[in-house]
Amino acid sequence: MDPGGYLFFNGSLVHRSQPSRSTERFRRSFIGHYAGRSNLRIGRCYRNLTMDGTPVVPPESEGADPCGSQFTAAEPH
């Protein structure tokens, strides 16, 4: 991809990227998850909003961490 490019894909797609080679910038990402109104619990690290922006605070799921926190980076990225 060209610098500044973006990519959208379904979260079920197995994916990865090469380490960022920049020494002056970091790679940014935006991760969005859909959780239906029937969802009973969710991790405390997620900011939950309805489609109109109204906050929703369901009970907290035990042991829920932010996405990717269970992995250790092999090198700075």
HUUR-V652264 format. One record per backbone hydrogen bond with DSSP energy under -0.5 kcal/mol. CO is the residue of the C=O (numbers start at 1). NH is the residue of the N-H. If there is no record, write none. Layout:
BEGIN
CO/NH, CO/NH
END
This chain:
BEGIN
2/5, 10/13, 30/32, 33/35, 36/39, 40/59, 42/61, 43/46, 46/48, 47/49, 48/56, 50/53, 54/50, 59/42, 61/64, 66/69, 68/71, 77/27
END
